[in-house]
């Protein structure tokens, strides 16, 4: 169907979508960036760090929750003339609605939704903007609460103890606590 980004994200979200369904040995992982790009079928029509549809290589890597590949990409990006621009690349404004990626989301938001705290920490250490918001005004903490990512919420609040928990989105003024109460799995622990 030539939906390249959807196919790539489907491969990368495998670890998140299949969590708890199989043993840890079956978690999809990659030994190197070149193998990761090969599996994504990264081609000449794609730029080095952003694909033909405007999605970043880093974004694909963070949702795969493969810290080794994330860190390898971050090291490569640091060697470029515009590392902060590449680290802070957002998904296109239209997003990828078919698999739940809002427009203008950041890699950090993707990590808060689908990756471990180690991936989130690495992104922050390399200059990801914790204040970034998607097209609806949701931030990274909200993204974690939507998906019931208690471990990432704990990490975030430890890292940013003065985070404005009343910060609302542009749609309904929804807050992180509101989504923690209302949406997704494992509500009680998340609300605590």
Secondary structure by P-SEA (a helix, b strand, c coil): ccaaaaaaaaaaacccccccccccccccccccaaaaaaaaccccccccccccccccaaaaaaaaccaaaaaaaaaaaaacccaaaaaaccccccccccccccccccaaaaaaccccaaaaaaaaaacccccccccccccaaaaaaaacaaaaaaaaaaaccccccccccccccccaaaaaaccccccccccc
